[in-house]
Amino acid sequence: MLRPKLPTMPTPTGIVTPPVVEPTAVVQHVTAPAPAAPAATARPTVQLTPGALVALVGGGTAVVLIVGAVLVSMLLAVAVTAASVAVCAVVLRSLLASETKRR
């Protein structure tokens, strides 16, 4: 009941030859070119009103400011991390140097 039923494929019995193709006569018909259809687009054109243009410019400015603030904050985080690692390296170096001077 739950076993899948596999289709049975017939096995080929010897050499299979392709069917014979009979040549047909080629007749060329010269037709007149189709009349040009008027260039009507199905898409409506987008018209920006002054209010929409101001909103678009304002939105673009906000995006640029937000992305800039995020990038500057990431750069600041990297700079603070680098400075703290440098301070740790100086402290460790001085501790190791003072340890070798005591002996």
Rosetta constraint file for C-alpha pairs under 8 A:
AtomPair CA 12 CA 16 HARMONIC 7.67 0.50
AtomPair CA 48 CA 52 HARMONIC 5.83 0.50
AtomPair CA 48 CA 53 HARMONIC 6.04 0.50
AtomPair CA 49 CA 53 HARMONIC 6.16 0.50
AtomPair CA 50 CA 54 HARMONIC 6.22 0.50
AtomPair CA 51 CA 55 HARMONIC 6.23 0.50
AtomPair CA 52 CA 56 HARMONIC 6.05 0.50
AtomPair CA 53 CA 57 HARMONIC 6.20 0.50
AtomPair CA 54 CA 58 HARMONIC 6.03 0.50
AtomPair CA 55 CA 59 HARMONIC 6.01 0.50
AtomPair CA 56 CA 60 HARMONIC 6.17 0.50
AtomPair CA 57 CA 61 HARMONIC 6.13 0.50
AtomPair CA 58 CA 62 HARMONIC 6.19 0.50
AtomPair CA 59 CA 63 HARMONIC 6.24 0.50
AtomPair CA 60 CA 64 HARMONIC 6.24 0.50
AtomPair CA 61 CA 65 HARMONIC 6.17 0.50
AtomPair CA 62 CA 66 HARMONIC 6.10 0.50
AtomPair CA 63 CA 67 HARMONIC 6.08 0.50
AtomPair CA 64 CA 68 HARMONIC 5.98 0.50
AtomPair CA 65 CA 69 HARMONIC 6.10 0.50
AtomPair CA 66 CA 70 HARMONIC 6.24 0.50
AtomPair CA 67 CA 71 HARMONIC 6.21 0.50
AtomPair CA 68 CA 72 HARMONIC 6.10 0.50
AtomPair CA 69 CA 73 HARMONIC 6.08 0.50
AtomPair CA 70 CA 74 HARMONIC 6.22 0.50
AtomPair CA 71 CA 75 HARMONIC 6.23 0.50
AtomPair CA 72 CA 76 HARMONIC 6.12 0.50
AtomPair CA 73 CA 77 HARMONIC 6.14 0.50
AtomPair CA 74 CA 78 HARMONIC 6.32 0.50
AtomPair CA 75 CA 79 HARMONIC 6.22 0.50
AtomPair CA 76 CA 80 HARMONIC 6.14 0.50
AtomPair CA 77 CA 81 HARMONIC 6.15 0.50
AtomPair CA 78 CA 82 HARMONIC 6.12 0.50
AtomPair CA 79 CA 83 HARMONIC 6.16 0.50
AtomPair CA 80 CA 84 HARMONIC 6.21 0.50
AtomPair CA 81 CA 85 HARMONIC 6.19 0.50
AtomPair CA 82 CA 86 HARMONIC 6.17 0.50
AtomPair CA 83 CA 87 HARMONIC 6.25 0.50
AtomPair CA 84 CA 88 HARMONIC 6.20 0.50
AtomPair CA 85 CA 89 HARMONIC 6.15 0.50
AtomPair CA 86 CA 90 HARMONIC 6.30 0.50
AtomPair CA 87 CA 91 HARMONIC 6.24 0.50
AtomPair CA 88 CA 92 HARMONIC 6.11 0.50
AtomPair CA 89 CA 93 HARMONIC 6.04 0.50
AtomPair CA 90 CA 94 HARMONIC 6.17 0.50
AtomPair CA 91 CA 95 HARMONIC 6.17 0.50
AtomPair CA 92 CA 96 HARMONIC 6.10 0.50
AtomPair CA 93 CA 97 HARMONIC 6.04 0.50
AtomPair CA 94 CA 98 HARMONIC 6.07 0.50
AtomPair CA 95 CA 99 HARMONIC 6.19 0.50
AtomPair CA 96 CA 100 HARMONIC 6.46 0.50
AtomPair CA 97 CA 101 HARMONIC 6.46 0.50
AtomPair CA 98 CA 102 HARMONIC 6.51 0.50
AtomPair CA 99 CA 103 HARMONIC 7.26 0.50
